[in-house]
Amino acid sequence: MRLLPQSFRARLALLFGGLTLLVGLPVYWYVDQVFTAQLVVARGIAIRDLATAVAAMVAENIREREREIELLAQTPLLRRAPLDSPDLQQTVERVQRSYPYYTWLGMTDAEGTVRVANGGLLAGASVKARPWFIEGAKGLFVGDLHEAVLLAKLLPQAPNEPPLRFVDFAAPVYDDKNVLRGVLGAHAEWRWAAEVVRVMAPLNARETRLEIFIVNSDKRIVFPEDARGATPIPAAINAGRPFVLDDWGSNVPYLNAMVPVRELIPAKPIQWSIVVRQPAEEALASLYHLQKALLIFAVAVIALLLILTFWLATRISRPLEQLATQAKRIEQGDESASLEIPTSIAELRRVIDALRGMTATLNQRREALLESNVQLEHKVSERTAQLALANEELRLQARRDALTGLDNRLAVNERLREEFVRMKRSGRAYAVLLMDIDHFKKVNDTHGHAVGDQALQQVAQILKASLRESDFVARYGGEEFLALLPETDLDNALQVAEKIRTRIEGASLPVVNRVTISIGLAMADTGQHDEDNAVREADDRLYRAKAAGRNRVVAAGAVAG
């Protein structure tokens, strides 16, 4: 019994079809099984990374509000001015206008009566029973999300809007004898959460149906507003697992990840979490497209191979068929038959075998050459990319101070030139702050250079946190730092410099506990010859700040501190 067909064409078609299945089935199985599992893990980790980033941003945003209230409570005006002072009222109004998310900002006396507040809201009201006053009198306080109570009747609100919700911040205010004067409190409107999520959400979040939620300790959604009444987060979704495939009680499976917002005050943690979810069909859309493309490709390849096989078999078998026909004619006695090939069948087989072997050898060599070219191109691309990354890393390292992580003197020179050219073109001035840590040599001599290095790192972090993203700060040399404030006038520059000075003065550093800083401030203008003019003026004023007793800001016609 013969299993293989006798026809040469049929055998060639069977061979190519078998090879196609032999290669195609493992590839399809890999995509359907192994690659699917890998893609699910990759998308799950990506969703968790997004949740982690949003959680970090929410925590940092809360921490910024906390630092603002803490620093404001320590200002001399709040510590010394009468509680009915117009200056105190103006300060509260100014700060509230500067931070639009503070719906209410005010200060009570020690008995819990509101003495000053923006717009006079709640002035004279007693808040001694409110948690923010009770806890704020003891120390720095950050409250959990809650709906407005006293303010609900005072603030305008559209009929269809949800109730106002706030996060409370409070800090005690002490006088110069460390006696409690009152509590500084602020109610930050919850709408800032929408801004944080909007900033962190991918641009294609709506198209890919990716959703970000903020949930409380009961796993109930507190953001966005239109999801507050939704079913609580399923128990299967928790921060202990990188990601979870869960349908939330619906017919649509989701990839989910939960990350807690880190604790800001150990004594009273804010037990919020960030949950990110995306329908599995959206998360794995690329896999479905790949499977469809593979199926179409496989059908096209099989059809092409069958056509090619039939054509090739016809081209090869036709001479053999002609030979068989001529041989048959000769067998029947037709001596006029003319053969252009040898009449010996064995010789024809040897020629066919030789041609088949030669073709196979040529194909193998061609494929090997193509594969070598592909590998070589791939290696060249990899090495080129590695070289580009290495060059970029070297460029960044050359402009980075290894100790503080800030930019170094080389980066300062480049940025100074850029700002000077931009000022010449736009006419908008910038400010230069040259800062020097007071008595820093004494720190090194007393505690050693390791402690001095820690102090430099702490000061660098305070400088970086005190400036805008558009500002520039660098280590200028030793214990000196330089900051550039683009498009900033003298008054605003003085405010920034004073804020830096007070933050550093009020910071608690390891071992040395406290350091101060002297600041020279100069304004660049279009009449200056080059970018070094403002730096030299700032350096001269830094010298004057040192000579005047240190821990102060000296600018043209102004001294602060």
C-alpha positions, -999 to +999 in steps of 0.1 A: +000+000+000+015+033-011+008+063+012+025+089-009+010+101-042+028+091-073+024+124-090+054+147-087+032+177-085+011+162-057+042+152-038+057+188-041+024+203-029+022+179+000+058+188+010+052+226+010+019+223+028+035+201+055+063+226+060+038+255+063+019+236+090+052+226+108+063+262+110+029+279+115+014+258+142+042+264+168+042+301+160+004+303+165+006+283+197+033+305+211+013+337+203-019+322+217-004+308+249+030+320+259+029+355+244-007+361+257+005+353+293+035+375+289+014+404+275-011+401+304+018+404+329+033+433+310+000+452+308-008+445+344+026+458+356+022+489+334-012+496+350+003+491+385+031+515+375+006+541+365-013+536+398+020+540+417+028+572+399-007+587+406-004+576+443+030+593+446+016+625+430-014+626+453+008+621+483+032+647+472+004+672+465-009+667+500+026+670+515+030+704+496-002+717+512+010+705+546+043+722+542+026+755+532+004+755+563+033+745+585+056+773+572+029+799+573+021+791+609+058+798+617+060+832+602+067+861+625+035+879+616+013+850+628+034+845+659+034+882+670+007+903+653-026+910+671-053+886+659-074+915+647-044+931+629-052+943+593-018+930+583-028+895+594-061+897+575-042+909+544-018+880+547-046+854+549-064+870+519-031+870+499-022+834+507-058+822+499-057+840+465-023+824+458-036+789+462-071+786+445-077+752+460-079+767+495-116+775+497-112+786+533-081+798+552-082+813+587-068+814+622-085+809+655-075+820+690-065+794+716-102+789+726-113+779+691-130+812+679-122+822+643-105+855+645-094+861+609-104+843+577-105+850+540-136+870+530-146+870+567-160+835+563-169+820+598-153+851+615-164+849+652-177+814+649-165+787+674-148+757+658-135+742+690-154+710+684-141+706+649-114+678+645-091+701+626-089+725+655-086+698+682-058+680+664-042+712+650-038+726+685-017+695+693+005+695+662+005+694+624-027+679+612-040+665+578-076+653+579-095+628+558-119+638+531-153+651+544-182+672+533-185+708+543-204+715+575-202+751+586-191+764+552-220+747+533-244+775+541-219+803+533-204+792+499-224+795+467-232+763+449-252+753+418-284+732+425-272+701+406-236+701+418-225+675+444-219+686+480-185+704+485-159+681+500-126+692+517-093+679+530-084+699+562-049+711+570-040+727+604-010+737+624-006+753+659+007+789+661+029+797+690+041+831+703+078+839+710+074+823+745+061+791+729+026+796+742-003+785+719-018+816+703-043+797+681-046+773+652-041+780+615-065+760+594-072+755+557-099+737+538-086+725+505-114+717+480-114+682+467-115+693+430-077+693+431-079+655+429-093+658+394-064+680+384-039+655+397-056+626+379-059+647+347-022+654+347-012+618+353-037+601+330-023+590+296-034+611+266-053+581+251-070+571+284-105+578+271-099+560+238-085+529+256-111+531+284-085+533+311-100+546+344-083+560+376-101+560+409-093+572+444-108+550+471-110+554+509-102+528+536-136+511+531-127+506+494-154+530+483-148+553+454-143+590+464-131+602+430-144+607+403-176+623+415-199+604+391-186+571+405-191+578+442-222+557+444-207+528+426-202+493+441-172+492+464-139+479+450-140+440+450-121+424+478-100+405+453-084+438+443-058+447+469-024+463+472-008+430+481-009+418+445+007+435+415-024+433+395-057+414+394-080+402+365-115+408+379-149+418+363-162+441+391-195+422+391-200+429+354-197+408+322-165+426+312-131+414+326-108+442+337-071+444+345-069+461+379-041+474+402-044+491+436-016+511+452-020+529+486-012+565+490+018+565+513+014+577+549+024+613+554+019+616+592+026+583+610+003+591+639-027+597+615-022+580+581-045+589+552-058+556+542-065+563+505-056+541+476-053+546+439-071+520+416-064+518+379-084+495+357-087+488+320-109+463+301-089+432+291-100+436+255-085+470+254-053+460+273-048+430+250-059+448+218-024+445+203-026+407+208-059+404+190-046+424+161-015+402+160-036+370+160-057+384+132-027+395+112-011+360+117-042+343+105-044+365+074-007+361+068-009+323+071-038+320+047-020+343+022+012+323+026-005+290+021-023+302-010+009+317-024+028+285-017+001+264-034+002+286-065+040+286-065+041+248-060+017+242-089+036+265-111+070+251-101+058+215-105+044+223-139+077+239-150+097+209-138+074+181-148+066+193-183+101+182-197+097+148-180+062+145-195+076+154-229+103+129-224+078+102-214+057+110-245+087+108-268+098+076-252+063+062-257+063+071-294+097+054-297+082+024-279+054+023-304+079+024-333+078+061-342+114+065-352+109+101-363+107+112-327+135+136-319+150+139-284+170+169-274+180+151-242+198+118-236+174+089-240+187+071-210+162+075-181+190+070-156+209+099-170+178+121-168+174+112-131+210+120-124+205+154-141+173+161-121+190+150-089+220+172-097+198+202-105+177+196-073+209+194-051+223+225-067+191+245-062+189+234-026+225+244-020+220+278-036+189+284-015+206+275+017+235+298+009+212+327+000+192+322+032+224+320+052+236+353+036+203+370+042+203+359+078+239+371+083+230+405+068+200+408+091+221+399+122+248+423+112+223+452+107+207+443+141+241+444+158+250+477+142+217+492+153+221+480+188+257+493+191+246+526+176+218+530+202+241+520+230+267+545+220+240+573+218+228+564+253+264+564+266+271+597+251+239+612+265+248+598+300+283+613+298+268+646+288+244+646+318+271+634+342+294+662+331+268+687+341+256+671+373+270+676+408+277+641+422+271+650+458+239+670+457+223+658+425+219+694+413+235+708+381+271+720+384+291+750+373+293+739+337+255+737+335+253+771+352+274+787+325+253+772+298+220+781+314+232+817+321+240+821+285+206+808+274+187+830+298+208+861+288+201+855+251+164+849+257+162+881+277+179+901+249+154+887+225+122+890+246+131+919+269+118+900+300+143+902+328+154+873+351+168+872+387+200+857+399+203+844+435+238+836+448+236+817+481+262+807+506+258+785+538+269+805+568+299+793+588+300+761+568+337+756+575+328+754+611+304+725+603+332+706+586+357+713+613+334+704+641+315+674+627+336+662+599+332+663+561+307+634+560+282+655+581+290+685+560+281+666+529+248+656+544+241+692+552+248+702+516+225+675+504+197+686+527+201+723+517+201+712+480+168+694+485+152+724+502+163+747+474+149+724+447+116+720+466+113+758+471+115+768+434+092+765+404+097+739+377+108+766+353+134+779+377+170+766+378+192+758+407+228+745+408+257+740+431+280+768+422+310+756+442+318+744+478+288+756+499+277+781+473+245+777+452+231+797+423+195+800+413+180+816+381+144+828+382+132+834+346+107+862+339+107+873+376+106+909+388+125+922+419+096+919+443+088+883+435+125+874+435+128+889+470+098+868+481+114+836+467+148+844+483+131+851+517+111+819+514+144+799+508+161+816+537+133+809+561+129+773+550+166+766+555+166+784+588+136+764+600+148+731+587+161+705+611+193+688+598+209+656+611+237+662+637+242+700+629+205+706+636+203+741+621+221+761+594+214+795+579+221+809+545+230+843+531+217+854+497+228+880+472+201+890+447+206+908+414+184+915+384+196+910+349+186+936+323+190+942+286+215+970+293+241+946+307+271+936+286+271+899+292+255+872+314+282+876+341+272+911+351+242+899+371+263+872+387+290+896+398+263+919+413+247+890+431+282+880+444+288+915+457+255+916+475+262+881+489+294+896+504+274+925+518+249+900+534+278+882+550+293+915+563+259+926+577+256+896+600+246+867+576+213+849+574+197+876+553+189+886+517+205+916+502+193+931+469+195+965+453+180+988+479+166+960+500+177+938+529+155+910+543+160+885+571 
